[in-house]
Amino acid sequence: MLKWRKRCFRCLQYLRDDGTCQNQKCVRYTPEKGETTSTSNDSSTGADAKEKAN
């Protein structure tokens, strides 16, 4: 039997198996549980590098 994959009602992208949107530009986007966000770490390391250079 054919199984339809569910889509996000905002961006119409296919949802993950847990029902969350995987489009990073969508309002309903949630990062995966195993995924780590390193954006805050990148900004802090850049500031530390500038301090060390001075």
Secondary structure, DSSP 8 states (H G I E B T S, - for coil): ------B-TTT--BB-TTS-B--TTSTTB---TT----HHHHHHHHHHHHHHH-
